[in-house]
Amino acid sequence: MWYIWDLSILLSALSLVIMLFLIARRVLQERRGRAQIDQRRQLHTALIAFTENRDREALKAVLLAVPAGVAINAGFEFISLLRGEEYDDVLAAFNECGLPALVGSQLEKGNGAERIHAAEMLAALRSENAVASLLSALDRDRSREVRIAAAIALCDLGSLPPLDIALGKVGVVGQRSRRLIELFRRFPPARFEELRDHAARTDAVPFIRAAAIDALARAAGFHFADFFARATGDRSPEVAAAALRALGLTGHAEAPAILASAMANGDWDVRAAAADAAGRLGLAGLAAPLSALMDDEAWTVRYAAANALRSFGQPGERLLRDIAASEVSRSQRTASLILAEGPAA
């Protein structure tokens, strides 16, 4: 009995100690947070003043007075708003204070999110050793997302290795990161052909080929329309769908025939992409195959077809109203739903 009594007292005392520890920890965290807010405000004030008076020594004094983490993060946020001489002058002050070295250390030793952020900052700081640090991260970092971030930063600096080599370092097995599209969209026009060549490789990973097609469609436009038209017949549904979406952005003389054929494809993603492209291009002549897709077994395809018809204006809306007034079916329900959403934006 005494044993149980002593144990209960011990547990009560332990719970009290733990509670006091958590309270003290919370108070310290709040103090640290308030201190960081004050330090960030102090640095932002100094940066704003520097853009007016160009007093580099005063800025450097503040940069060295605040913790390195605050200087790195707050400084990076600020320089993203600058352009021209102001940007160059602030970068010079950062470099003289050794911030690039601190960012490089964070790229090597930080957690995953910190390493990704460090890669972005190195591209912005344009320090002497930035390319070497980023190439090292691309080659050795254990995280695929960090390697992609390093590749994006190298692309911004004009130092990305040839695409096949860069992708080999990033890793293509099971690759599904949407950031690859961001990487491809950063490619300079002089390297668009490199993207096109990779997208055309039938032995490459379909997701990466599709990402390259998407980037080319948004960055290069009609220049690659013929390539997109050919790629719509690719044996990979993912690549074919990406090419159809690209064709919807660029247009092509043979687009009506290509899209009509794709609407009969066995893959629902291809059919949906074809319907969406027809709507984007305003191909009202494809109203008949689009109406047929309104009864498709895949909801995504039905919605894309109905949305395309609605984008044709009054003729398309009349057709949708006729379908909505017909007997209850998948077509009728889809037409009713799209009409309830109102006119096309």
HELIX and SHEET records of a PDB file:
HELIX    1   1 TRP A    2  ASN A   53  1                                  52    
HELIX    2   2 ARG A   56  ALA A   65  1                                  10    
HELIX    3   3 ALA A   68  ILE A   79  1                                  12    
HELIX    4   4 GLY A   84  GLU A   96  1                                  13    
HELIX    5   5 LEU A   99  LYS A  109  1                                  11    
HELIX    6   6 GLY A  112  LEU A  125  1                                  14    
HELIX    7   7 ALA A  130  ARG A  140  1                                  11    
HELIX    8   8 ARG A  144  ASP A  156  1                                  13    
HELIX    9   9 LEU A  163  VAL A  170  1                                   8    
HELIX   10  10 ARG A  179  ARG A  185  1                                   7    
HELIX   11  11 PRO A  189  ARG A  191  5                                   3    
HELIX   12  12 PHE A  192  ALA A  199  1                                   8    
HELIX   13  13 PRO A  206  ALA A  219  1                                  14    
HELIX   14  14 GLY A  221  PHE A  224  5                                   4    
HELIX   15  15 ALA A  225  ALA A  231  1                                   7    
HELIX   16  16 PRO A  237  THR A  250  1                                  14    
HELIX   17  17 ALA A  255  ALA A  262  1                                   8    
HELIX   18  18 TRP A  268  LEU A  281  1                                  14    
HELIX   19  19 ALA A  284  LEU A  286  5                                   3    
HELIX   20  20 ALA A  287  LEU A  293  1                                   7    
HELIX   21  21 TRP A  299  SER A  311  1                                  13    
HELIX   22  22 GLN A  314  ALA A  324  1                                  11    
HELIX   23  23 ARG A  330  ALA A  340  1                                  11    
END                                                                             
